[in-house]
Amino acid sequence: MNYKKTVLFATTLLSLLASPAFAANSITITDSWSPEAPPVVKVMAGYMVIHNNSNSDIAITSIKSKLFRKVEIHNTVMKDNTLHMVRQDRPIIRAKQTLVLEPGKYHMMLIGRQKPVKAGENIPVTLSFDNGKSINISLPVRKADEKNKKTAPAMKCGGGMKCGGGMKCGASMKK
Amino acid sequence: MSSEKEKSSQTLILAIIVAAFSLMGGIWLSQKHFLENNDTKIVPGVEITVLPVARELKPFILQTDEGKPFTPATLKGQWSFLFFGYTNCPDICPTTLRIMQSVWKKLPTKQGQPGHPRLYFISVDPDRDSAATLKSYTRYFNPEFTGVTGHLDEIDKLVNQLGIMYGYDEKDNGNDKDYNVNHSASLILIDPRGRMRAVISPPHIADKILADFERIRIFYGDK
């Protein structure tokens, strides 16, 4: 094992140890993070895994962050060869299931950044659920070069989702 | 009689020699033919969608983030990747640009060297994306990446011929500027003659894009 690998291993171990988990009995949130965004833009993305440990479905009723004007959960959905951001008004985490927020799929959209946020800093976020509970979490902001080897999986528009409106369509591709 | 035999065996040898030469010549010619006509062939072994006939681009006039014209002529002379998006895009655009940044890090060529490609991030949201915004946005990912913007009707002239689509959600129903832009997430590869050569559809994986691009570049050449 060379020096680089040792450092990588140690860093991974450390980040695992330091990986924050936030819990409010029925809900646990892990793997929260946010990729550093170009300073010029006022929107950022947030990712995390929400675990529902209970025997009933739980819906997210609101998300707030003091660093952003508003926070929404969106799903990136492929429809007619176009990616749509589909806002999820009350995303549901099924009983004993997880909702995974990751690049190219479900993600938090942090809108209207109030001040610059750089790698190494944390974004505080409060999630409220329909069982009356709320959880304060923090999203460590990281440079994401290595984390994003892959993205935008082939997606399908799920049942009952509202997609699009006002689409402009170019000439269809002949393959 | 014996001289007759001799003659016929000489003729036979001559015929064999001629046949061998024409065979060799034929092979040489077909190889030459093959190399010269890769342009209308599909490079084997790549996963991305390569057009059997490269598509010439019809005129459009846009601007780079440094105020220079961006037209079909801009795309001549080197391979170019085109990606369409907007800077207020939180998820797919930055993720794709980060992937292209890791492709760039692994390219065997450096800026200015033959075969080194360019990347243009073309905004389909010119209302919010000024040249200055695009410049600092694209340079954040890689100093070589260039933003492009312009009038919507000129953007349409380009996207319509590439099969790229976009549209706006909730642009008209609020007084804030939080609307989303839906857009194709495919990368378009333009050849050094300024023609559309391939479409790279998601999911985007840096190593695959790099491998396919190198194969395409070698097969079709840098001119």
Interface residues (C-beta under 8 A of the other chain):
Chain A: P35 A37 P38 P39 V40 V41 K42 V43 M44 A45 K70 H74 T76 M78 D80 N81 T82 L83 H84 M85 P103 G104 H107 M109 L110 I111 G112 A144 D145 N148 K149 K150 T151 A152 P153 A154 G164 G165 G166 M167 K168 C169 G170 A171 S172 M173 K175
Chain B: T49 T87 N88 C89 P90 D91 I92 P94 T95 T96 R98 I99 Q101 S102 T133 S136 Y137 Y140 F141 D156 V159 N160 Q161 L162 G163 I164 M165 Y166 G167 Y168 D169 E170 K171 D172 D178 N180 N182 H183 S184 A185 S186 V199 P202 P203 H204 I205 A206 D207
